[in-house]
């Protein structure tokens, strides 16, 4: 078998000085040993891989060491230190609470606690993952934990402090371990790489440290994995490819595209990132982190907040100089909003692409397609007024109609308020079918005579009929007369002023007051809801009643009378009344808590966003 040992075990801290990122805790424990104030129970809690169990082992060796160093470091040479290193110590005991979490396991431990140590002063019991103990096991442990024998010391370690019973917490000195900073991990990895004879770029070390997320054990595991992939010469690109980490270069490229408004490059870059198998949400998180680093780099005196190699710090400073703080602030707002709504999005890719387009337009929306140029008056289509100029049309008639004259008839111009009637222009000569000489034609002045009202036209027609002039009318003349009648009617309609909706609503109460002698009808009219449907030359007023019976009764007995009375009140004969029954919509009542929660989310966007962000179950 191979003698290979992973780096996480090979380079595990074995003294207080080799502990990484936990200087305060190490100093506190050393001082307690120096002053002889050693508690009977400790609780080490914090994230994974930050040195909780390692610190417990170092502390256990230090309090039993026969020849401690000047800072009470374990010597590693005495019988207690050697026996612990070889795994045969009878003074230091480790228990995995994840697999020994029952009451019987705790009872076995309590029986063992009564045995005094054979070597050293204390029997130290390190219980790892103590939060996995059952409630019954915790309760069985309480009395002994509170009043253990003088030689017994308990060190409990857990990653989930909130799962430990408060009665246990109150009996222990609690030490909260912190995540290890990127700079500390990079320094430690660099020293380990030098010991192993491995060449690795500084940027690659930072990628490994950031990927470990504050856990030194994870960083060492990733380091071993990278060495297995790359060998003894590790490059930045190899680490990115091995760990499937998004390259910083993408974020710099995208930011340049945003600054120039090049949304095409932004979308194509995003597609390239997806094609390489990256998670879309991780891409948005990386973009947010990039804008955060730009904001830090842009402000002098905040360089310590950038856990980056020197080369990357220079690139961030160069790009930050191109960005305004407002641009960075707005960009962060877009990316964080995109993160929050990503899981609720039906089309996540479109959701992110829309965010990228918004980022591209922060510096200004690109110019749209040029608008159509305004048409010059000379090129515009002829206005209706142009039709008012007199025109002459020839009406050729078949020879079989001897009574119809083929003389040119001048058409009357359509009515237009701004255009006065122009005198008839002489007609151009046109060829027409020959007509019999016996059939007299209507003279041109007579055909072009203007008639003021429709009644006068009808009277003139009756006079012509009585005198036999009807026999000499041409078909064109008849059509011309009909056009004049229609124009006169439209002029008369145009003179009617249609009241506005507000005027009708204000006068509607007067109609209800007219029927005070009939209280039910007056009440129905007063409480009616009005709506309006404008029609050319008139307006329809729709009023509502409470039920279908009222609607049918009013329609059959009273609608025309109400319409006549209301037209008289308004002084406008162009109003029409329509009665409708109100639609009954049953009130929806909410009883269940889940329905109440959904209703609250529908009415309050902040509550809905909170439920989405926290992934709450309603």
C-alpha positions in Angstrom: 0.0 0.0 0.0 1.0 3.6 -0.6 2.2 5.7 2.3 0.6 8.8 0.8 -1.2 10.9 3.4 -3.5 13.7 2.3 -2.4 17.3 3.1 -5.3 17.9 5.4 -4.0 15.2 7.8 -0.3 15.6 7.0 -0.2 19.3 7.8 -2.8 19.3 10.6 -1.9 21.8 13.3 -0.2 20.2 16.3 0.6 23.3 18.4 -1.1 26.6 19.3 1.4 28.4 17.1 0.4 26.4 14.0 -3.3 27.2 14.4 -4.5 29.3 11.5 -6.8 32.3 12.0 -7.7 31.5 15.6 -5.2 33.6 17.4 -7.6 34.9 20.1 -8.8 31.4 21.0 -5.3 30.0 21.2 -4.1 32.9 23.4 -7.1 32.4 25.7 -6.5 28.7 26.2 -2.7 29.2 26.8 -3.5 31.8 29.4 -6.0 29.5 31.2 -3.3 26.8 31.3 -0.6 29.3 32.6 -2.9 30.5 35.4 -4.3 27.1 36.3 -7.9 28.1 35.5 -8.9 25.2 33.4 -12.7 24.8 33.1 -14.4 21.4 33.3 -16.4 21.8 30.0 -15.7 23.6 26.8 -17.8 24.1 23.7 -16.0 24.7 20.4 -18.4 25.8 17.6 -18.0 27.2 14.2 -17.9 26.4 10.4 -16.4 23.2 9.1 -12.7 22.9 8.6 -11.6 25.8 10.8 -9.7 23.8 13.5 -12.2 23.0 16.2 -11.1 19.4 16.7 -7.4 20.2 16.1 -7.6 22.9 18.8 -9.2 20.4 21.2 -6.4 17.9 20.6 -3.7 20.5 21.1 -5.3 21.7 24.3 -5.7 18.2 25.6 -2.0 17.4 24.9 -0.9 20.7 26.5 -2.7 20.2 29.8 -1.2 16.7 30.1 2.3 17.5 28.8 5.1 16.8 31.2 7.5 19.3 29.6 5.5 22.2 28.1 7.2 24.9 26.2 7.5 28.6 27.2 4.0 29.3 25.8 2.7 26.0 27.1 3.0 24.3 23.8 3.0 20.5 24.0 6.6 19.2 23.7 5.7 16.2 21.6 8.4 14.1 23.3 6.9 13.1 26.7 5.0 9.9 27.2 1.6 11.6 27.1 2.4 13.4 23.8 4.0 10.3 22.2 1.1 8.0 23.3 -1.4 10.4 21.9 0.5 10.7 18.6 0.6 6.9 18.3 -3.1 6.5 19.1 -2.7 4.6 22.4 -3.3 7.3 24.9 -5.4 6.5 28.0 -5.8 10.1 29.0 -7.3 11.6 25.8 -10.5 10.0 24.5 -12.4 11.0 21.3 -16.1 10.1 20.8 -18.0 10.6 17.6 -21.5 11.7 18.6 -22.9 11.2 15.1 -22.6 7.4 15.5 -22.8 7.2 19.3 -25.8 9.4 20.0 -28.0 7.2 22.2 -28.5 7.0 25.9 -26.5 3.7 26.2 -23.5 5.3 24.6 -23.6 8.2 27.0 -23.9 5.8 30.0 -20.8 3.9 28.8 -19.0 7.2 28.6 -20.1 8.2 32.1 -18.8 4.9 33.5 -15.5 5.5 31.8 -15.3 9.0 33.3 -15.0 7.6 36.8 -11.6 6.0 36.0 -8.7 8.3 36.9 -5.9 9.0 34.3 -2.9 6.7 34.4 -0.5 9.2 32.8 -0.9 13.0 33.2 -3.3 15.0 35.3 -6.5 15.0 33.3 -8.8 12.6 31.4 -9.9 14.7 28.4 -13.1 13.6 26.5 -13.5 15.2 23.1 -17.0 14.7 21.8 -17.2 15.7 18.1 -20.5 16.7 16.4 -22.2 16.9 19.7 -25.3 18.4 18.2 -26.2 14.9 16.9 -26.9 13.5 20.4 -30.5 12.7 21.0 -32.5 14.7 23.6 -32.5 11.7 26.0 -28.7 11.4 25.6 -28.3 15.1 26.4 -30.5 14.8 29.4 -28.5 11.8 30.7 -25.3 13.8 30.2 -26.4 16.9 32.1 -25.6 15.9 35.6 -22.1 14.6 34.9 -21.3 17.6 32.7 -22.3 20.0 35.5 -20.3 18.2 38.3 -17.7 15.9 36.7 -14.9 14.3 38.7 -11.9 16.6 39.3 -9.8 14.8 36.7 -12.4 14.9 33.9 -12.5 17.6 31.2 -15.1 17.6 28.4 -14.5 19.4 25.1 -17.6 19.4 22.9 -17.3 20.4 19.2 -20.1 21.2 16.8 -20.9 23.0 13.6 -24.5 23.7 14.6 -24.6 25.4 18.0 -28.3 26.2 17.7 -29.1 22.4 17.9 -27.4 22.0 21.3 -29.8 22.3 24.3 -29.5 25.5 26.3 -29.0 23.5 29.4 -25.8 22.1 27.9 -24.6 25.5 26.6 -25.0 27.0 30.1 -22.6 24.4 31.6 -19.8 25.1 29.0 -17.3 27.8 28.2 -18.2 28.6 24.5 -15.6 29.5 21.9 -16.8 30.6 18.5 -14.3 29.8 15.7 -14.1 32.2 12.7 -13.7 31.4 9.1 -10.1 31.6 7.9 -9.3 34.6 5.7 -8.2 34.2 2.1 -4.8 35.8 2.8 -4.1 33.4 5.6 -5.0 30.4 3.5 -3.0 31.6 0.6 0.1 32.0 2.9 -0.4 28.5 4.3 -0.9 26.9 0.9 2.2 28.7 -0.4 4.3 27.3 2.4 2.9 23.7 1.9 3.6 23.9 -1.8 7.2 25.0 -1.1 7.6 22.0 1.2 6.2 19.6 -1.4 8.3 21.1 -4.2 5.2 22.3 -6.2 5.3 25.5 -8.3 1.9 27.3 -8.3 0.9 30.8 -9.5 -0.4 33.3 -7.0 -3.6 33.7 -8.8 -4.2 30.0 -8.7 -3.7 30.0 -4.9 -6.3 32.8 -4.6 -8.8 30.8 -6.6 -8.4 27.7 -4.3 -8.7 29.9 -1.2 -11.8 31.6 -2.4 -13.3 28.2 -3.5 -12.7 26.8 0.1 -15.0 29.5 1.6 -13.0 30.0 4.8 -12.3 26.3 5.5 -8.6 25.3 5.6 -9.4 21.6 5.3 -11.4 22.2 2.1 -8.5 24.3 0.8 -6.1 21.5 1.4 -8.4 19.0 -0.2 -8.8 21.2 -3.3 -5.0 21.7 -3.4 -4.5 17.9 -3.5 -7.1 17.6 -6.2 -5.3 20.3 -8.3 -1.9 18.6 -7.8 -3.4 15.4 -9.0 -4.7 17.1 -12.2 -1.8 19.4 -13.0 1.3 17.8 -11.5 4.0 19.9 -9.8 3.6 22.9 -12.1 0.2 24.5 -11.5 -1.1 27.3 -13.7 -4.0 29.6 -13.2 -5.9 28.3 -16.3 -5.5 24.7 -15.2 -7.0 25.5 -11.8 -10.0 27.2 -13.4 -10.5 24.2 -15.7 -10.2 21.6 -12.9 -12.4 23.4 -10.4 -14.9 24.7 -13.0 -14.5 28.2 -11.6 -15.6 31.2 -13.6 -12.6 33.2 -14.9 -12.2 36.8 -13.7 -11.6 37.6 -17.4 -15.3 37.1 -18.2 -16.4 39.7 -15.6 -13.9 42.3 -16.9 -15.0 41.6 -20.5 -18.7 42.0 -19.6 -18.1 45.2 -17.6 -16.3 46.7 -20.6 -19.3 45.7 -22.8 -21.7 47.3 -20.3 -19.7 50.6 -20.3 -19.8 50.7 -24.1 -23.5 49.7 -24.3 -22.6 46.6 -26.3 -25.4 44.3 -25.3 -24.6 41.9 -28.2 -21.2 41.0 -26.7 -22.8 40.7 -23.2 -25.4 38.2 -24.5 -22.8 36.2 -26.5 -20.5 36.0 -23.5 -23.3 34.7 -21.3 -24.1 32.1 -23.9 -20.4 31.0 -24.0 -20.4 30.7 -20.2 -23.5 28.5 -20.2 -22.1 26.3 -23.0 -19.1 25.6 -20.7 -21.5 24.1 -18.1 -21.5 27.0 -15.5 -24.5 27.5 -13.3 -26.4 30.6 -14.4 -27.1 31.7 -10.8 -23.4 31.3 -9.9 -22.6 33.6 -12.9 -24.9 36.3 -11.5 -23.3 35.9 -8.1 -19.8 36.3 -9.6 -21.0 39.4 -11.5 -22.3 41.0 -8.2 -19.0 40.2 -6.5 -17.1 41.8 -9.4 -19.1 45.0 -9.0 -18.6 45.0 -5.3 -14.8 44.7 -5.8 -15.0 47.5 -8.4 -16.7 49.7 -5.8 -14.0 48.9 -3.2 -11.2 49.5 -5.7 -12.6 52.8 -6.8 -12.5 54.2 -3.2 -9.0 54.9 -1.8 -8.2 53.5 1.6 -10.3 50.3 1.1 -7.6 48.1 -0.5 -7.6 45.8 2.5 -11.1 44.7 1.6 -9.9 43.1 -1.6 -8.7 39.5 -1.0 -6.9 39.4 -4.4 -3.4 39.0 -5.7 -1.5 42.2 -6.6 -2.0 41.7 -10.4 -5.7 41.5 -10.1 -5.9 44.5 -7.8 -4.2 46.6 -10.5 -6.8 45.4 -13.1 -9.6 46.3 -10.7 -8.2 49.7 -10.1 -7.8 50.3 -13.8 -11.4 49.3 -14.7 -12.8 51.1 -11.7 -11.3 54.3 -13.0 -13.5 54.0 -16.1 -16.7 53.5 -14.0 -18.7 56.1 -12.1 -19.9 55.2 -8.7 -23.5 55.7 -9.9 -22.9 53.1 -12.6 -21.5 50.6 -10.1 -24.4 51.3 -7.7 -27.0 50.8 -10.3 -25.3 47.7 -11.6 -25.3 46.2 -8.2 -29.0 46.9 -7.8 -29.7 45.1 -11.0 -27.6 42.0 -10.3 -28.9 41.6 -6.7 -32.5 42.0 -7.9 -31.8 39.3 -10.5 -30.4 37.0 -7.8 -33.4 37.5 -5.6 -36.0 36.8 -8.4 -34.0 34.0 -10.1 -35.6 31.0 -8.4 -39.1 32.4 -9.0 -38.5 33.0 -12.7 -40.3 30.8 -15.2 -37.5 31.4 -17.8 -34.3 31.9 -15.9 -32.1 32.4 -19.0 -34.4 35.2 -20.3 -34.4 36.7 -16.8 -30.6 37.0 -16.7 -30.4 38.1 -20.3 -32.9 40.9 -19.5 -30.6 41.9 -16.6 -27.6 42.0 -18.9 -29.4 44.3 -21.4 -30.4 46.6 -18.5 -26.7 46.7 -17.5 -25.7 47.5 -21.1 -28.2 50.4 -21.2 -27.1 52.0 -17.9 -24.9 54.4 -19.8 -27.7 55.3 -22.1 -30.3 53.6 -24.3 -29.0 53.1 -27.8 -30.6 55.1 -30.5 -33.8 53.5 -32.0 -34.6 53.2 -35.7 -35.0 56.7 -37.3 -38.5 57.9 -37.3 -40.4 58.5 -40.5 -39.7 62.0 -41.9 -42.7 64.3 -41.8 -44.5 64.6 -45.1 -44.3 68.0 -46.7 -47.6 69.7 -47.4 -47.1 69.4 -51.1 -46.5 65.6 -50.8 -49.3 64.9 -48.3 -52.5 63.2 -49.4 -55.2 65.6 -50.4 -57.2 66.8 -47.5 -61.0 66.6 -47.4 -61.1 70.3 -48.1 -59.4 69.7 -51.5 -62.4 67.7 -52.5 -64.5 70.8 -52.0 -63.2 72.2 -55.3 -65.9 71.8 -57.9 -65.4 69.0 -60.4 -67.2 68.2 -63.6 -68.1 64.7 -64.4 -69.6 63.4 -67.7 -72.4 60.8 -67.2 -72.5 58.8 -70.4 -75.8 57.1 -70.8 -76.8 54.3 -73.1 -78.7 55.4 -76.2 -81.6 53.3 -75.1 -82.6 55.9 -72.5 -83.9 58.7 -74.5 -85.4 60.7 -71.6 -82.0 61.2 -69.8 -80.0 64.2 -70.8 -76.2 63.9 -71.2 -75.4 67.5 -70.4 -72.6 67.9 -67.9 -73.8 68.4 -64.3 -71.7 70.2 -61.7 -71.4 68.4 -58.4 -71.9 70.3 -55.2 -68.9 70.4 -52.8 -69.2 68.5 -49.4 -69.8 70.7 -46.4 -66.7 71.9 -44.7 -66.8 74.6 -42.0 -63.5 76.2 -43.0 -64.0 76.2 -46.8 -66.5 78.4 -48.5 -68.3 77.1 -51.6 -66.4 78.1 -54.7 -68.2 79.1 -57.9 -68.6 76.3 -60.4 -65.8 76.0 -62.9 -66.7 75.6 -66.6 -67.0 71.9 -67.5 -64.5 70.4 -69.9 -66.0 69.1 -73.1 -66.7 65.4 -72.9 -68.1 63.0 -75.4 -71.5 61.6 -74.6 -74.1 59.5 -76.3 -76.4 61.4 -78.6 -79.7 62.3 -77.1 -83.1 63.0 -78.7 -83.6 66.8 -79.3 -87.1 66.7 -77.8 -85.9 65.9 -74.3 -85.0 69.3 -72.6 -82.2 69.2 -70.0 -82.0 71.0 -66.7 -80.0 74.1 -67.0 -76.6 74.3 -65.3 -77.5 77.2 -62.9 -80.7 75.3 -61.9 -78.7 72.1 -61.1 -76.1 74.0 -59.0 -78.7 75.9 -56.9 -78.1 75.6 -53.2 -81.0 74.5 -51.0 -80.7 75.5 -47.3 -82.7 72.8 -45.7 -84.1 69.3 -46.5 -87.7 70.6 -46.3 -87.1 73.2 -49.1 -85.5 70.5 -51.2 -88.6 68.3 -50.9 -90.9 71.2 -51.6 -88.9 72.0 -54.7 -89.1 68.4 -55.8 -92.9 68.4 -55.3 -93.2 71.6 -57.4 -91.2 70.1 -60.1 -93.4 67.0 -60.1 -96.5 69.1 -60.3 -95.2 71.1 -63.2 -93.9 68.0 -65.1 -90.3 69.0 -64.6 -89.6 65.6 -63.0 -89.7 64.1 -66.4 -86.6 66.1 -67.5 -84.4 65.3 -64.5 -81.2 63.3 -65.3 -79.9 60.5 -63.1 -76.9 62.5 -62.2 -79.1 65.3 -61.0 -81.0 62.9 -58.8 -77.7 61.6 -57.3 -76.6 65.2 -56.8 -79.8 66.1 -55.0 -79.4 63.1 -52.6 -75.9 64.2 -51.8 -77.1 67.7 -51.0 -79.8 66.3 -48.7 -77.2 64.2 -46.8 -74.9 67.2 -46.5 -77.7 69.3 -45.1 -78.6 66.5 -42.6 -75.0 66.2 -41.5 -74.8 70.0 -41.0 -77.9 69.9 -38.9 -76.5 67.1 -36.8 -73.2 68.9 -36.4 -75.0 71.8 -34.8 -76.1 69.5 -32.0 -73.7 69.8 -29.0 -73.2 66.5 -27.2 -72.8 67.1 -23.4 -69.8 65.8 -21.6 -69.8 62.8 -19.2 -69.5 65.1 -16.2 -72.4 67.2 -17.3 -74.6 64.2 -17.8 -73.6 62.8 -14.3 -74.4 66.2 -12.7 -77.8 66.4 -14.3 -78.8 62.8 -13.7 -80.0 63.7 -10.2 -82.5 66.1 -11.7 -84.1 63.1 -13.5 -84.4 61.2 -10.3 -85.9 64.3 -8.6 -88.6 64.5 -11.3 -90.0 61.1 -10.0 -90.1 62.0 -6.3 -93.7 61.0 -6.3 -92.6 57.4 -7.1 -90.1 56.8 -4.3 -88.9 53.4 -5.5 -88.2 54.6 -9.1 -86.6 57.8 -7.8 -84.3 55.8 -5.4 -83.3 53.4 -8.2 -82.4 56.3 -10.5 -80.5 58.1 -7.8 -78.4 55.0 -6.9 -77.7 54.0 -10.5 -74.2 53.8 -11.8 -73.6 55.5 -15.2 -71.4 54.6 -18.1 -71.2 56.2 -21.5 -70.8 54.8 -25.0 -70.1 57.6 -27.5 -71.6 57.1 -30.9 -71.0 59.4 -33.9 -73.5 62.3 -33.6 -75.0 60.9 -30.3 -74.2 59.4 -27.0 -75.6 56.4 -25.2 -76.0 56.6 -21.4 -76.1 53.2 -19.7 -77.6 53.2 -16.2 -77.8 50.2 -13.9 -80.5 48.8 -11.6 -80.2 46.3 -8.9 -81.9 43.2 -10.5 -83.2 41.8 -13.7 -86.9 42.4 -12.7 -86.3 46.1 -12.5 -84.5 46.1 -15.8 -87.3 44.3 -17.6 -90.0 46.5 -16.1 -88.2 49.8 -17.0 -87.5 48.6 -20.5 -91.1 47.6 -21.2 -92.9 50.5 -19.5 -90.7 53.5 -18.8 -87.5 53.6 -20.8 -88.7 55.9 -23.6 -90.4 58.3 -21.2 -87.1 58.5 -19.2 -85.2 59.1 -22.3 -87.5 61.9 -23.4 -87.4 63.6 -20.0 -83.7 63.4 -19.7 -83.2 64.8 -23.2 -85.4 67.7 -22.2 -83.3 68.2 -19.0 -80.0 68.2 -21.0 -81.4 70.2 -24.0 -79.9 67.6 -26.3 -82.1 65.2 -28.4 -79.1 63.0 -29.3 -79.0 61.1 -26.0 -80.1 57.5 -25.8 -80.8 55.6 -22.5 -80.0 51.9 -21.9 -80.8 50.1 -18.7 -78.8 47.1 -17.4 -79.0 45.0 -14.3 -75.9 45.0 -12.1 -73.9 41.8 -12.1 -73.8 40.0 -8.7 -70.3 39.0 -7.7 -70.2 36.9 -4.6 -67.7 38.0 -2.0 -64.8 35.6 -1.7 -64.1 34.7 1.9 -60.7 33.5 3.0 -60.6 31.0 5.8 -57.5 28.8 5.7 -54.1 30.3 6.8 -52.5 29.3 3.5 -55.1 31.2 1.6 -54.7 34.2 3.9 -50.9 34.0 3.2 -51.4 33.9 -0.5 -53.8 36.8 -0.4 -51.3 38.8 1.6 -48.6 38.0 -0.9 -50.8 39.1 -3.8 -51.6 42.4 -2.2 -48.1 43.2 -0.8 -45.0 42.9 -3.0 -42.6 43.2 -0.1 -44.2 40.1 1.6 -44.1 38.1 -1.6 -40.4 39.0 -2.2 -39.6 38.1 1.4 -41.2 34.6 1.0 -39.3 34.1 -2.3 -35.9 35.2 -0.8 -36.3 33.1 2.4 -37.8 30.2 0.4 -40.7 30.0 2.9 -43.4 27.4 2.6 -46.9 28.9 2.6 
